[in-house]
Amino acid sequence: MRHRWLLLGACGWVLLILMFVSKFISFRAVNGRLSFLMSSKVVKPPPVSSPEKPGPKPSPSASPSAADWHLVSEKRIELLSTACKNSSLRNLTHVSISKFVLDRIFVCDKHKILFCQTPKVGNTQWKKVLIVLNGAFSSVEEIPENLVHDHDKNGLPRLSSLPPQEITHRLNSYFKFLIVRDPFERLISAFKDKFMKNPRFEPWYKHDIAPAIIRKYRKSHRYSDLATSGLHFEDFVRYLGDTEGRRRIDRQFGEHIIHWVTYAELCAPCEIQYSVVGHHETLEHDALYILRAAGIDQLVSYPAIPPGITHYNRTKVELYFSGISKRDIKRLYARYQGDFLLFGYPSPDFLLN
């Protein structure tokens, strides 16, 4: 009997202790797990959606001020100048101011502007801006697309059409600019535009240039099917990375190859002191800055830019280069390394390593 009473007494004490402790400890199931929360030190979860009080906080998409973008522009010119002084890069960055270069530069004498054309970087829109400034149209929206590329009718003189003394005068005194983009993404754009889509119907790319590249660089091909099989991006990369072989092919096709010529070869940025270097990836800001810097922002507007179209697309680059050997990619980078370094683009280590 005594043991029973002791056992009952012990159970009673346990019940009393549990009742007492339950006042301070609560049990809660959180996401399927048991958590212990001391009621004297409960940490409240942050509110799910507590609206912030309105304040002067700037929007992430707010445009940088003119002063901010002026600093960006100055740093780009400083980087360009430093790269031009690097003697180890001289073969990749320095070219003479030849007729080929002068043919790329369009002139607007009315507002003292020179624009160097770098294909596959939105040049069509800048040509429209210059056509408006020359007075042929009142807005960029009025200009027919076919007129922009008809250099006999669009009213845009090339610098090469002027006497040497006039060329020198304009190079020394006019506002000069060019636009660049990531070199490898530009090559992808050129390949798609000329060998896949070809919206302006330039048959010589598919019927002349592509078969010449395939014959030399595709490991296995049938001569009877060169024009219809289509150029592969891998063929294109091999062609661009082969210095001597590429030069022999390029001589056959003249100016049609400007769509993948390096920026250094197109615009001679180490020999010509450009006022501004715009980047395709930040064109929304660069276009406004260039118009202001040239003093024409009250006279013409840059055409509307579709959202996201100028942003760098690493996924696309990885996709196009996924089936290409490291050796061929390294040869391609060796050709365009000057463009990467002159304009501050990081080397594509995710492809090279």
Summary of the structure (lengths in Angstrom):
residues: 353
radius of gyration: 31.9
end to end distance: 84.2
largest distance: 126.4
contacts: 932
relative contact order: 0.13
helix: 57%
strand: 9%
